[in-house]
Amino acid sequence: MSHEASELINEAVEKQPKAGKKSRLRRWGRVFAVLFGLFVIWYLCVGRGVPPRISRETTWITEPRTADGKWIDYCKAYEQLYYPPEMQTDENGYRIIARHLGLHIGLPEFRLRYCDGKDYDLDQEALLAQGYEKLGLPPDNKPDMKFVTADNFILNYSKESHPDDNDAAFELQTELLHRLNQLRSEPWTLEQNPMMATWFEQTSPVLDLVSDAVAKPVFRMPFVIPEGTDSLQDPIAIMMNPIQDFRLFAREFQTRFFYYLGNGDIDKAIDDRIALHRLGRHVQFHGPLMCFYIGRAIDGMYMEGIADNLEIQPTAEQIRRFMQLLAELPPSMTVQEAKESERLFMLDSMQTFVRGVWPVSVPKQRIRSIFGLSYDWNIIFSRANQYISGELDAEAVTLPSFGDLMRALFISRKTRSEIFVNANAANMVIQYKTAEDVKQRSDCANNLQRVTLAMLLYHAEHGTLPPAYSLDANGKPQHSWRVLLLPYLGDAELAALYGQIHLDEAWDSEYNRQFHDQCPDVYRCPTHGLKPGDTAYCVITGDETPFSGGTGKSLSGFGPESGGMVLVAETRQSGNWMNPDFNVPFDEAKTGINGTPDAVNAIGSYHTGGANFGLRNGAVNFYSETIAPEVRERVLTGKEKIK
């Protein structure tokens, strides 16, 4: 073969693969172009997110708006909805506290830990000035009082007692903190605890100030908004600091309450108990569900009974005064009111996510989900509002099928959005059901508080508790203790009902049957789901208990540990409120609380984990279903007080 022919062959061979490579590249290019085109079509049709339009159905409110007019300014909306006209006057109790104790501004410690301990440049002075301005106080307001908790007082006292010996200071601190826990659960005096004299002198003016403040008709904190944010996330985080202060106030009221009882000053103890209730009810109305829970917890501190000092008992006049003050308390927040307040925070959180604008306290490096833009936010906002309003039943939500997930991911933006909001609805169910459980348990405790105080009032006037039932001439049970207690419940209508009942006839006589369905609400636990006329509140009868048959017993016959003795208990059973035989024998009561679904015990409730009990000291306690049998039996008979 000639040299020229060989070169031609080699050249042809070299050119052939290159042509193949170009062909493959062209084919892959066409595939990529088709896929990219399909992606563009998918994105434009179902993958691109749809921002929420401003409407009643989606954003819930249509004004006020952010500076660009495109979004709702939920910070200003909160202030417009919840700031009362008295905000800047001394009819606002919180203004009085802020003037004398100052504002507690800043992010809570837990929030800073969550943000890796970084300081996000919140201008403390500017926030303080803003808070004071919203309260109508000078921006340079100077507090003239200092709040020292008993825990901090003991810490300082221990260090001052042993300035050069850390081990001795720590040992003394541990001992005194243990004693402080006792002082918050039983009457005490300065003679028994002389080191608390300074604490009492320092703290009492502050507690008196708070007591006066919570008695005002309005109690509203300002919402301070850091510069550069129009999201509610920062203001609510900042507000949790003073909310936590209220928990500290509650503990100090609790400590002083038992000091007053120890000294026999029952009227001042009553005033502190009422201040606790007022404080708790005010705290509930400050925004998210967390405030609802904290406020309910403060309002529900029923372990403090005004008859806890067995040596100095309240008079009938003092009991009546306490019951009257309880009746005059401002209303607690309902769960629906809590939902409406929480709604703003939820919608603001979703709007913040859509906007991609984060509060100044959130780390800037947080990465938003790539799927955040692939929803129809009008569907999400609308359905979220429907769940809150009760138009949709979140408990009826079921898990999506595999086919639904595939369709949501690749085909339907509508389905994807519905799955997203339905998944979050499950969390709503948990939150709102928990709130409803808390409310119902608290309302039940309020009922038992009135019943227990009525029993003490009956005892103060008669020298004995009411009998479990009255007897007719033949010794047969005639009327329940619940009927006999009607005039002592502090309600004129119930006293009138008592006057209509024929006490000389049996509870189920032809005449008295007309009252069978008129069970007073105070005898009905809201969790139980009772039929009209039924109750689930009973006394425990037996020779060792405060009730046994048709004769009332004197509380003086029980021992020094009987302050926590059960007077009235819940039961999972139910019976007519007038039935004299509807009570629980001691032998059945001591078997336990609640039991199992297949073996329900005589005492128990439909509250989670235990039941409420009205006690001999005038308090109400929630006893766990896991309480030790020997402790439970001793509590029922007044031989032990759970602290």
Order of alpha helices (4+ residues) and beta strands (2+ residues): alpha-alpha-alpha-alpha-alpha-alpha-alpha-alpha-alpha-alpha-alpha-alpha-alpha-alpha-alpha-alpha-beta-beta-alpha-alpha-beta-beta-beta-beta-beta-beta-alpha-beta-beta-beta-beta-alpha
